[in-house]
Amino acid sequence: MMQMVHEIYAKGITLEEILNWTLRSQRPDHFLAGLLLRPHGNRLRYDKQEAVPLGRLIEGRYVTHRITDHCPGTECSGCPNLIAVGKFDQEVMGRMVEMGNNLMAWQYRAVPPLPEDLCIFRLGQKVPSIFTATHENLAWILSQKAPPFPRVRTYKGTEKELARKLEIPDDDYFCAPFETKKDLSLPKFFA
């Protein structure tokens, strides 16, 4: 089946606008948000201040987690991310908007730090509904219907072709596995 990907230059578009449209048109039910991991001796560590917003996002919605160096919108060079998978709904959308309605503010370097490169999807689909590369001011919406936003560039292809073009890992949660022998302590909210 043919699918379309709409690349959006997201500067000036609110997170609420993007998520509302995606929720109505795509009916996503899961999301990914992550923490950057940093090597420290024989361990991988995360910044506790960066973990606070992620904990708030997945509170009561946690499904599982992945350690990856590649997921939609994110390609790490040498340092993996700890990705939380959570159930997505209107309440989580509200939390996201409350935390930062400017999509480009969703960066580790923001004050307060927010998870970068959100990915929202419907479990079982071959491609996500939307994912972002906030440090590049870009978002991609995968949909048959064009979103009502300015500065959209559209590509067409099968889900498989688009997944390959956009380098989306073939995994239920779109995360490439990352193997490490380093120890990692998970945040308490990953229980």
Number of C-alpha atoms within 10 A of each C-alpha: 6 12 17 18 25 22 20 20 18 24 15 12 16 16 21 18 14 19 20 16 15 20 18 9 15 21 16 21 16 22 29 28 22 27 23 22 21 15 15 11 9 10 14 21 19 19 13 10 12 21 19 16 20 22 17 15 25 22 14 12 18 19 14 14 19 20 22 24 22 20 28 26 23 23 16 14 8 10 15 25 25 22 23 24 22 22 22 22 15 12 10 20 17 16 15 22 17 12 17 17 18 18 28 24 21 25 19 19 13 13 10 15 19 25 24 25 26 23 26 30 26 19 15 10 13 19 29 26 24 26 24 25 22 23 16 13 15 18 25 24 26 26 20 14 13 15 17 10 15 11 12 18 12 14 13 15 14 12 19 16 13 20 19 12 11 14 16 21 18 15 13 11 28 23 22 18 15 13 10 12 8 12 13 16 9 13 14 7 15 14 9
